Amino acid sequence: MAEEASGPGGVAAGQLRAFIERIERLEEEKKTLSEDIREVYAEAKGNGFDTKVMRQVVRLRKQDAAERQEQEAILDLYMHALGMAPAALDDDEAA
């Protein structure tokens, strides 16, 4: 496949234009998908679901198990350090 003649600065104008047009098409697709996702969240909210929690679930599902466990352990550590973690039950209280 022959490259189009170079323009100013040695840039292959046709190849550059093709890349720019592909990016523009993908940006438009991304915009459409974002709108679709917003509509799904709005529908879920209309059905009584908490969309903030749903977003957290989606984010967590993207992570692998090891990454998720590491983040949960760090969160637990930070909560304990700030005195925000629930108190552990003593053996007497658990019975």
Secondary structure, 3 states (H helix, E strand, C coil): CCCCCECHHHCEHHHHHHHHHHHHHHHHHHHHHHHHHHHHHHHHHHCCCCHHHHHHHHHHHHCCHHHHHHHHHHHHHHHHHCCCCCCCCCHHHHC
